Amino acid sequence: IALPILRQLKAGQFIREDGPQAHLKKAGTPTMGGIFFVPAAVLTALVWTGFSTATVAVSLLTVSYAAIGWLDDWQVMRRRSNKGISPKMKLALQIGFAAAFCVWATTFSQPLDITTVALPFGFAIPFGFLFWPLAGFVLVAESNATNLTDGVDGLMGGAGAVSLLGLGVLVGPTHPDLMVFCAALSGACLGFLVHNRNPAKIFMGDTGSLALGGALAAVGILSGNLFALLIVTLLFFAETLSVILQVGYYKATKGPDGKGKRLFKMAPLHHHFELSGWTELQVVGVFYVISAMLVTVAINTLG
């Protein structure tokens, strides 16, 4: 139902010219697919949990980050280029919603349960008031990490489904309502993957990728499972780190001609493997396996 509507609206993706040349053929593929599966998952979770306080909170944060992504995707289509809202505006909106979420958590949740982060083998760290700057950072960082990971057909949809399901298993014993939320969003990712697998008929866009990162972070924060979140989403962290290292190394090695050296053939990391001769299916398959392994490690050490 949605695909013909998006095609009629000419809601096609504009591909950046400095990306892998093989991706240029994807220009015009409908984007903004997150507006179809994120609200469906959120509504399902809210109904199944009886609109529990925690589910309402993570749902609002997820929808808020989806709205930021929608604004960015809309600007891309309106300007008919691959540039949406400015990075400063996007970051400001992310920080603003993160701060509002943290204020809510401080006021209405149980801070003693949340500010103590569980570690492997029964250890825990009580962060106290320092937890809230950390929580805000995690929300912004996680959403940007999932945004960077969404660059190959089906990659974020499948890896996101695995990560959400794994996090749901970890938080289930203490926060069953958040487990239901994770399961609903994981299932929605799998439903979307039917249309997003290679070759993708539709991209989730920033609307979907920012929402998934925000959802993962919000669940990790409210359940006091930030260390588990780090392990489960280590793949997304690696994608972000590859961009940071690439930019930093390029600037550090810049010569008189204004050009520097690169650590990777292209960042984020999945593009490096593509330019190294891997097919998109190989990249996605290996990244799925890595996500599953990370979830298994997290469950075995923290579950």
C-alpha positions, 0 to 999 in steps of 0.5 A, a space after each residue: 500500500 505504501 510503496 505506490 504512494 511514495 512513488 507517486 509523491 516522488 519520495 525517492 532517495 538521492 545518493 551522495 556522489 562520493 559514495 560507492 559508485 555501485 550505489 548510484 543505481 539506487 537513486 530514486 528508490 523510495 525512502 522514509 520507510 520508517 514512518 510505516 513500521 515505527 508507529 505500528 510497532 510503538 502502537 502494538 507495544 503500547 496496547 500489549 503493555 496497557 500503556 505502562 509508564 515505561 513503555 509510554 516514555 520509550 515510545 515518545 522518545 522513539 517517535 520524537 527521534 523518528 520525527 527528527 529523521 522525517 524532517 531530515 528525509 523531507 528536506 532531502 526530497 524537497 531540496 532534491 539533494 542528499 543534504 537534509 537539515 543541518 548537522 547542528 540542527 539535527 544534533 540540537 533536536 537530538 540533545 533536546 529530546 534526550 534532555 527531556 527524556 532524562 528529566 522525565 526519568 529523573 522525576 517519574 522513574 526510580 533513580 536508584 534502579 536506573 543509575 546503577 549500571 549492571 556489569 558482568 558476573 554480578 558487579 554493578 557501578 552506581 553512577 549517581 547524578 553522573 548517570 544523566 549526562 551519560 544517558 544523554 550522551 548514549 541517546 545521541 550517540 546510539 541514534 547517530 550510530 544506527 543512522 550511520 549503519 543504515 547504508 546497505 540494503 537490509 543491514 540496519 533492518 536485520 541488525 536492528 531486529 537482532 539487537 532489539 530482540 537480544 536487549 529484550 531478552 536481557 531486560 525481560 526478567 526485570 522490565 517485562 513491559 520494555 521486553 514487549 516493546 523491544 519484541 514489537 519493534 524487532 518484529 516490525 524491523 523484520 516485517 520491513 526487511 521483506 521490502 528492504 532486503 537486497 535489492 531494496 524496494 524502499 529505504 527506512 531513511 533517517 526516519 527509521 534509523 534514528 528511531 531505532 537508535 533512540 529506542 535501543 538507548 531509551 530501553 537501556 537507560 530505563 532498565 539500567 542496562 547500559 553495559 549490555 546495550 554497549 555489547 549488543 550494539 557494538 557493531 553500530 559503535 564500530 561503524 561510528 568509530 570508523 568514521 571518527 578515525 577516518 576523519 581524524 587520520 585524514 586531518 592529522 596527515 594533511 599535507 601542504 596540498 591540503 590532502 591527507 591519508 585514509 585509514 579505510 577505503 571509505 567510511 562507515 566500515 561497511 563501505 570499506 568492505 564493499 570497496 574491498 570486493 565484498 558484495 552487499 549480501 556478503 557485508 549484510 550476512 557477516 554483519 548479521 552474524 556479528 550482531 547475533 554473536 554480540 547478543 549471545 555474548 551479552 546474554 551469556 555474561 549478563 543474562 
